[in-house]
Amino acid sequence: MKKMQEEQETPKTSRFQWFIYAFLIPILFGITVALLIFTITGNNIFDTAKEFTQKVPFIAEVFDDTKSRSQEVMEEQLISLRAEVKDREARIFQLESELDSKEVEIERAGLEKQRLEEEISELTAIKEENKRAFKDIVRTYERISAKKAAPILTEMKDEEAVKILSTVNSDTLAAIMEKMEPKDAARYTALLTAAKEKNRSSN
């Protein structure tokens, strides 16, 4: 029994050995020799294989089709990226324009504010100057004699005269009223009373 198994295994082993010696080893040897020859002659075996595949119609078509599809995909991606870049550039330009316009508006508002502040300062200065001038006028009427002040005040506009008469001290007012004509004194007394009533109602 054991002998029969050995006889059956021997042909299988010999066939495998024959395949290795007769087929596999010569192929490997041939590939090795070919690689050595290509290396010595300076040829690139991969370039040669590429040229060979291009000469074979079916293989060349497969490679060309794959290459064309990958190129189409890359071109589509490139077009998409370029469009996105253009959109971004347009958005940046728009934002820069808006920023410039805002800066111009802020600058204009700042100049307008500065102008208004200067006008307020000028008006305040004029008002203070007018106050000082009016106080000087009032002091002048308090210093001069009532006989001289009365005819000057009657020649003024009622509004200006009442303003001065309502500011001078009570002694000066009484003295000026004494030196006025009775009708003028009565008129200014009525105007002064009306001005005081107006001030009370406004306060």
VENQUI-V772538 format. One record per pair of residues at least 4 apart in sequence whose C-alpha atoms are under 6 Angstrom apart, sorted by the first residue. I is the first residue (numbers start at 0). J is the second residue. Records with the same first field share a line. If there is no record, write none. Layout:
BEGIN
I = J + J
END
This chain:
BEGIN
13 = 17
17 = 21
18 = 22
19 = 23 + 24
20 = 24
24 = 28
25 = 29
34 = 38
37 = 42
52 = 58 + 59
53 = 59
55 = 59
59 = 63
60 = 64
63 = 67
70 = 74
119 = 123
122 = 126
125 = 129
129 = 133
141 = 171
145 = 149 + 174 + 175
146 = 178
149 = 175 + 178 + 179
152 = 160
155 = 160
157 = 161
161 = 165
176 = 184
179 = 184
187 = 191
END
